[in-house]
Every structure is written in C-alpha cells, then in structure tokens.
Amino acid sequence: MAALEEHIIGLSEGIDLDSYVIATYLLQGPAEEDMLSRAAAIAVEQTVGRGVFKMKGMEYLMETRGGRLLSLIPIPDHESRTSKEEGEWQVHMARVAFPVENTGFQIPMMLTTILSDVSMSGMLKLVDLDLPKRFLDAFQGPKIGLKGVRDFFETDRPLICSILKPCVGVDAKTAANIFYQHAIGGADVIKDDELMAYGGDYKMVDRVRLCMEMEKRVFEETGEHKMYLVSITNRPDRMLEDARRAIEAGANGLMLTPLTTGISAIQMLSEAPDINVPVFAHPGMLGSMSWSPDFGISEHILIGKLVRIAGADINAIPVPYGRFTHLREKFIKLFKISKAPMGHIKPMFTQTGGGINPINSMEVMKDIGNDVMLVAGGSIQEHPMGLSSGLKAMRQSIQAYMDKVPLEEASRQNKELDFAWQMYGPKKG
C-alpha cells in the first residue's frame, strides 16, 4: 500500500463525528483489484486531491480537510485466505468521513464532495449517508410538514390525492371542470401531473384561478376544503416567480420534480418568506438514479433524507402493490424515514401511488397506518360509474379501514366500492 493511503485510514472513534459527513458506499470489482487502495483513494481524491502530498507546505490540509476511510468490509467478511475462493468477484462496504466544512453546508456541494469523480471510477453506489448536526443546522426543513398538512384538513384519516388528467394538452376551462369532478367525488388533494408544463397557450394563472373557483364551489357544497398542487417545475431562475404567481392566483400547494430541477430548488421555495403553502416533491427520475443495484444513490437518501432536509412538506414514494417494481421493505422503510426524528427538521407527509385502487389501498394502510396520501389515478378513471364515483369508492375503502370493516362486507353496503371490488378484488374460480 502506498504511503498516500496510510495517512487517511482511521476510526470513527478517532474523529469528532459532528464535524464529518459519513458516506457509505457499495464497491464492486474483479478479484485482482486492490479494494483497500480504491476505498482509501476516495477519501483523498474527493477532498484535498492526490497532489497535495507533493506540494511543499500543504501537508497540513490532510489533517484539517482530508477524508478518512473508517471501514472497509468485504461481503462475505472473510478473515483468512483459506476461507476465500480464488477468482471471485469482490463486493465491499466502505465508510468514508468527509469534513463537513468541505460541503459548504449545502446539498449540491455535499453531493459533489461525496460523489463527483468517484461515481465514474467503477461499480459504486452510495447506500447510506450520516449527516452531522452542524450540517442540519444550516437548513430550516419543512415549513409546514406533516402536522401542517393534517391541520389543513382537520382529519386523522388517510388522505386521497388525485391527478388532473389528461396529463397535458387540456385547456384551463376543461381542467377546472375535471377538477370539480375530482373534488366533489372526495379527493382531498388534486395535483397537476408531473408532465404538465406551462407555456405558450397553457397559462398557469388561468388554470389555477378557474380550478380554485371550483374548490370554493365544492367547499360551499360539502364543507371540505381541497388542496391544489400546481406544477412549477422549470428552470431554477424561474421557479420562485412561478410559485408566487401561482399563489397570487389562489393556489394552496406547489409541486416540483427535484431530481430534475435539483434538490436545492425545494430549499429555495421553503425558505422564501412569502411561500406559505405546502411544497410537494415528486420523485420523477428516481428509477434512473436509484434502482440499479450497482450504481447511483439509494432512494432513502434522495427522497427520504435530502428532500426533507431541503424543506419538502410532502414527498412521494412509489407503491410496491401496483405497477412499479418497488420492494415492500424499502417502501415501509422510506415511510418511517420520512417522519422519524431528525433534530429540528419536521416530519413530511408522505404520498404514494403507481397502481393504487380502492382494493389494494387497504394493504397500504395496513402496512403504514393513517399518515399516508393515497394517489388514485387510472383506477378512478376506469370506474364504470365515472370519475367521481371512483373517488367515492376510495373514500369508502378508507372508511372501511378506519371502522375495521372487511372490504368485501363494506362493498355490499356501497355501490361504488362494490364495482371496484368486482374489478380489483380476489378472482373466484
């Protein structure tokens, strides 16, 4: 091993943990690769750079700003040559500590610090991230959060979120009429599809104004307020102004896709004094960044920790019971992370969708409880009695869950739910 690496191998007990961001990587490579040198090089190359050891007078930087390789664990954890087969593929877990000052106490530079060039150095995936209090203290986190969303609706039951579809190409008046059908059917939150882009003939202000007129009408008819999440995904320099225009037109919620805009776009919105509505982080592009077992960033870091620290009030997690290939155990873990204690950072309210219907929604509620926003899309549009009836079936399913009534029994008492039972319930014979 070169003298270079010997300077940066250390122990977590030998550093002030509140002064370091600790990244855990999954490293893979051929049997002949020197994994210890590769892991140690991460600590150097992603901090002071290799050249510092040849620059006279700069050696001190390794002590003050250099990284530390805290552990490198082979999987399986062989302890002797006799227990290890020759020629096998190597898999290791490496934990590297980076001085928190190197991050600039901001998310873009923190991700650059731990993942820039090393992400192109072979099979490497960031699988965990420990952030010290000093880093968290630089963030406000959610302004409204889980409790604020609960307070808006004044209910402790699971909520329903529906999507204004068709996704694109619908004029403002048509969108408002569809909004009314969603709202009168029982949707609590109605959101733009993440594909909805405003520009040209599609004016955000016109659509927001007409939809919120329908929100007022539904409140007068039902006594229930609705939340409209308006898409403001755009260039970073335009999003804040779009948010202000949407709110001025009456919007009571905002939506963006932070994995395409940059996660710090959430922070820009949440920390703006005049943005006082919930900010929803849609997970668009998550699969390409997280779902490879060999590369990228684990999803609990991206849409669990980082969007929450940045200030998302509502996040979204793909459901494992529908059309996505999400793992159930990861799904449940993400729900827990989204509201687990994190210092002064408030919990988020979590939304989930991707194939939910009035029947399999019962599985979701049983798995993660009441603090969930169930996204109903195709299943409500396909309801034989129409869009509003599809949403009524969702409300009836939630009521059955709250009352601890079996769905089959509840379906016999509610015609909307009965149609859903016939479509999505267990098939006989």
N, C-alpha and C positions, 0 to 999 in steps of 0.2 A: 504494500500500500504506500502511496506517495505521501510525503510529509504534508502536502496540502490538506489531505483529508484528516490527518491526525489532529489538526488544530480544531476541528469542528465537531468531533464526536463527543457527546456529553450525556448528561442525565437530567430528567425533569426535576429531580430533587436538587440539582445544582444551579438552577436558574430561578429568577423571580417570575412565576407564572403569569402575574398580572402585567408583565412587560413584554409578553410574546403572544403572537398568534400561532397556534399549533395546527398544522395541516397533516392529515393522514392520507397517504397515497396507497393505491394498489399498483404494484410494479410487477411486470411480467417480462420474461426474456428467455433466451436459449440457455442451456445448461452451462455453456462456457463463459457466459457474461459475468463480470465482476460486479455483483449487485451492491456490495458494500461501497465500492467506489462510485457507482452510479448514484446511490442514495445520498452519499456524502456530498457529491458534486452539486446536488440540488441546493443544499444549504449555502454553498459558496456562490454558485452562478446566479441564484435568484436574490442575492443580497449585494455583497461588495464586488463580486466578479473575480475570476481567477487571477487576473493580472495584478491585483493588489499585493500579492506576495513578492512581486519583483519590483515594486515601486518603493524606493527608499523613503522612510518616514511615514509610510501609510499602514504599517503593520497593525497599529492600534485599532484600525477600523474593524478588524476581525473580532476584537473583543466588544466593541460598542455597537456595531451594526451588522455583524456577521450572523448567519444562521447556525443552528445546532441540530445535528442528527441525534434525536433522542432514543430512537429504537429502530431496529430492522429485524422483522420476524418472518422467517420462512414459513410457508404453508405447504405441507405439514412442517412442524417445528422439529426438524432433525437435530440430534445432538452429537452424532458421531458419523464418520464416513461409512461404517459398516451398515448403518441403518438406511443409507441413502443409495438409491439405484442410480447407476450411471446413465447419462444421456437424457434425463428427463427435463421437461420444461419447468422453468423456475417461476414461482409466484411468491411475492413478499409483500408485507405491510410495512411501510416506512412512516415514521412520525418525525416531522421536521418543524423546529421552532424558528419563527421569524420575528425580529424585534418589531414591536408594534409601531415604533416611530417610522419605520420604513413604509408603512401603509398610508401615511398622510392622514390617518383616521378617516378614511373614506373608502367606499366599496370598490370603485373602479381600480384604484391603485393597489388595494389589498388583493384583488383577484389577479392583477398584473404581477404582483410580488410573488404569489404562490404558484402561478400557472403559466406565465408567459412562454419563454423559450422551452421550458421543460415539457410542455404539452406536446411538443413536436419531436421529442427525443426517444420515442418508442412507445410501447404499451404502458400507459399511465392513466389512472383515474383518481380524481380527488373524491374520497369516500367519507371524510369527516373533517370538521373544522371547529376548533375550540377558540372562541373569541374572548379576550380578557375584558374585565370591567372597564378598563381605560379606553378600549375601543368602543364599547357600547355607550359609554358616557357621551360620545360625540354625536349620538343620534337621539332624536325625540321618540321615534317609533310611531305606532298608530295614534292618530289624534282622537279617533272615535272608538275604534276597536270593537271587540265582541259585545261589551256592555252597552256601548252607544247604539249598536245596531238593535240589540234587544230593547233598549229604551224607546227607540223609534216605533217599533211595532207593538210594544206593550203586551207581549205574549211570551210564554216559555216553551211553546211547541216548536217542532221543526218547521222551517220556512220553505216556501216554494219560490223558485226562480224560473221564469220562462224567458224565451228568446224571441225577439221580434224577427220573424222570418216571413217571407224570403230574406235571405241574408243580405242581399244587395239589390239595387235597382228599383226600390219601391219609393214612390213619391211621399211627401210628408203627410198628405191627407189620408192616403191609403194606410200608411204606417200607424197613424193615430187611430184609425178605425180598428186595425188589428190589435193595437194596444188596449183598446176598450174591451175587446173580447177576452184578452188575457186577464185583465184586471177584474172584470165582472165575474169571471169564472173562478177566481180565488187566488191568482198569483199574488205573492207579496212583493216580489222584486221582478221587474221586467227589464231586460238588458238588450242593448244592441248586440248583434252578432259581432264577434271579433273581426269579421271580414268587412264590416261596414266602414267605408271611407267616405268622408265628406269632402266635396269639391265639385266644381262645375255646376251642374243643375241641382245637386243634392246639398241643400243648405242646412247645416246643423241647427241653427237657431229656429228655422221654420218648423223642423221636425220636433224639436224639444218643446216649443211653445204649444203646438197642437196636441202632442201627447200629454203634456201636463194639464191641458184643459180637460182631457179625458180623465186624468187622475182626479181632478176636482169633481167631475161629474160622478165618478164611481164612489168617491167619499160621501157625496150627498145621498147616494142611493144605498150604500152599505155601511157607512160609518168606519170603513177601513181605509187608511192611507196606503199608498203604494210607493215604492222606490224605483226610480228610473235611472239605470246605469248607462250613461251616454259614452260612446266610444270617442276617445280623444287621441288614440294612437297616431303619432305624427312625428315630424322632425322635432328634436328636443327644443329648438328655439321657438317653436310654435305652440307647444302643448299647454303651457301655462296660460297663454292668451285664450286658447280654445276652451280651457277649463273655465276661465272667468266668463266667457261669452255664454257657455252652456248654463252656468249657474244663474247668470243675469236673466236668461230666458226661462228659468224655472226649474232646471234640473236639480234633483236632490241626491245625485250619485254620479260618480265618474268611473270609467273603465279604461284600462290600457293593457297592452301586452309587453310587460317589462323585459322579457327575454329578447325582444326585438328592438325596443327603444333604449334599453339599458336600465338596469335596476335603479340607478340613482334618479331616474325620472320620477319614481314614486316619492323619493325624498324631497324633490323639488316641489311637488304638489302638497305633500303632507305638512311641510314646514312653511308654506306660504300662509301668512296670517289671514288672508281673505278666502282661503279654500276651507270651508267648514262643512263639507259633505263627505260621506264615505268614499274612499278610493279602493277600487277593486282591481286586483292583479290577476289577469287571465294568463294561463300557463302555455299559451301558444308557442310552439317550437321546442317544448320540453323534451320530446322524444329524441330529437336530433342532438340534444346537449347532454342527456342523462341516461338514456335507456340502453346504450351499449354497455356490456359488462366489462369492457376493456379500456374505454376512453371517456373523457368528459368529466362531469361533475354530478355527484349523486343528487337526486331530486330533493332530498330533505334539506340540503344546503341551499339550493336555489329558491324553491317555492315554500320552504318551511322557515329557515332562519333568515335568509338575506332579505326577502321581500317584507318580512315582518320588521326587521331592524330598520329598513328604509322607510317604513310607515304605512304599509298596506293595511287597511281596515278589514278587508275581505280578501281571502285568497281562494284559489280553486285547485282541486285535486281530482284527477281522473278516477272514475269509479271502476272497481275491478269486476263488477257484476254485469257489465254491459258490453259494448263493442271494443273497448280497449283491452290491452294485454297486461294491465297493471296487476301487480301482486297484492293480494289481500293484506298480507302482513305489513307491506310498505305503506299501503293505503291507511291502515289504522295507525301506524307509527307517525305518519305525516299529520293526521288529525291531532294526535296527542302533542306533537311538537308545536303545532300552530297556537296552542293555548297553554303550554307548560310554562311554569315560572321562568322569567328571563330578566331578573333585576327590575329596573323601572319600565321595561318595554311591555306595553299592554298586549293581551292576547288578541288574536284575529278571529273573526267569524269565518268559518270555512264552508265553501260551496263545493258541491260535487256533482258531476254529470258525465254523460257519454253513454247513453243507452238506458237511462233510468225510466221506469214506467210505474204505474200505481201499485204493481205487484212486487217487483224486486226492490222497490224503495223500502219495503219492510225489512229486508236484510240489512240495508244500510243503517237504518235507525236502530236496529237491534245491536249492530256492531259498534256504533259510535255515539248513540244517545241523541239528545234533543238539539244540541248545538250544531246543527247542520242546515245548510240551504240546499235543498234538492232541486237540481236543474232538470226540468221537463222539456223535451224538445219534440222529436218525432212521434213519441207515443201519444202526446196530447193532440198533435195534428192529425193523427190517424184514427182518432176516436170516432166511431160510427155516428155519434150524436153531435159531433162538431167540436171545435177548439175549446169553447168554454166548458163543455161537458167533460172533456179530457182533464181539465184543471180541477173541476169539481171532484172527479174520481181521485185525483191526487190528494185533495183535502180530505176526502172520505177515508183514504188509506191512512193518512196521518192521524185522523181522529180514532180510527180503529187501534192504531198503535198506542195512542195516549190512553184509550179506555181498556187496553189489553184484551181486545176482542179479536178472535181469529179472522183473517181476511175473508175466508170463504163464508163465514157467518155474516160478516159486515156486507159482503157483496149481495147477499139475499135481501138486505134491507135498503140498498141504494142502487138504483138502476144504472147510474153512471159507472160505479165501481163494478157492477155485475158484467157490463160489457168488457171492461178491462180484464176482469177475471177470465172471461171466455177467451180473450185474445192472448193473454200472457200467463195465465195460471197453469198449474200442472195439467198435462195432457193425459187423458184416460185411454186405456186400451192399448 
